[in-house]
Amino acid sequence: MHKYCLECDWHANTEDGCTPEEVSKRAIDHFVETGHAVDSIRLPPPVVIEN
């Protein structure tokens, strides 16, 4: 999971050893502190299971 700011160069991701929960918390903290919008990308994309 990769989260990034749409207004500055802030970002956080699971490739740095953080859990998805930690990445989400950091994104929320960044929004609360700055008011900047944050978006995300799932890395790698989810696997689709067909029945």
C-alpha positions as CSV (number, residue, x, y, z in Angstrom):
1,M,0.0,0.0,0.0
2,H,1.3,3.4,-0.9
3,K,-0.3,6.7,0.3
4,Y,0.7,10.1,-0.9
5,C,-0.2,13.7,-0.5
6,L,-1.8,15.5,-3.5
7,E,-0.4,18.8,-2.3
8,C,3.1,18.2,-1.1
9,D,5.8,15.5,-1.4
10,W,4.7,13.5,1.7
11,H,4.2,9.8,1.3
12,A,4.2,6.5,3.3
13,N,4.1,2.9,2.1
14,T,4.4,-0.7,3.3
15,E,7.6,-1.2,1.3
16,D,9.4,0.7,4.1
17,G,8.4,-2.0,6.6
18,C,5.2,-0.4,7.9
19,T,2.0,-2.3,8.3
20,P,-1.0,-1.1,6.2
21,E,-2.6,0.1,9.5
22,E,0.5,2.2,10.3
23,V,0.5,3.7,6.7
24,S,-3.2,4.6,7.1
25,K,-2.6,6.2,10.5
26,R,0.3,8.2,9.1
27,A,-1.9,9.4,6.3
28,I,-4.6,10.5,8.7
29,D,-2.1,12.3,10.9
30,H,-0.7,14.1,7.8
31,F,-4.3,15.2,6.9
32,V,-5.1,16.3,10.4
33,E,-1.8,18.3,10.7
34,T,-1.9,19.9,7.3
35,G,-5.4,19.6,5.8
36,H,-3.8,18.2,2.7
37,A,-5.7,15.6,0.6
38,V,-4.2,12.1,0.6
39,D,-4.7,9.4,-2.0
40,S,-3.5,5.8,-2.2
41,I,-2.4,3.0,-4.4
42,R,-2.5,-0.7,-3.5
43,L,0.9,-2.4,-4.1
44,P,0.7,-5.0,-5.5
45,P,-2.8,-5.0,-6.9
46,P,-5.3,-7.3,-5.2
47,V,-5.7,-10.8,-6.5
48,V,-9.2,-11.5,-8.0
49,I,-10.6,-14.9,-7.1
50,E,-13.2,-16.3,-9.4
51,N,-15.6,-19.0,-8.4
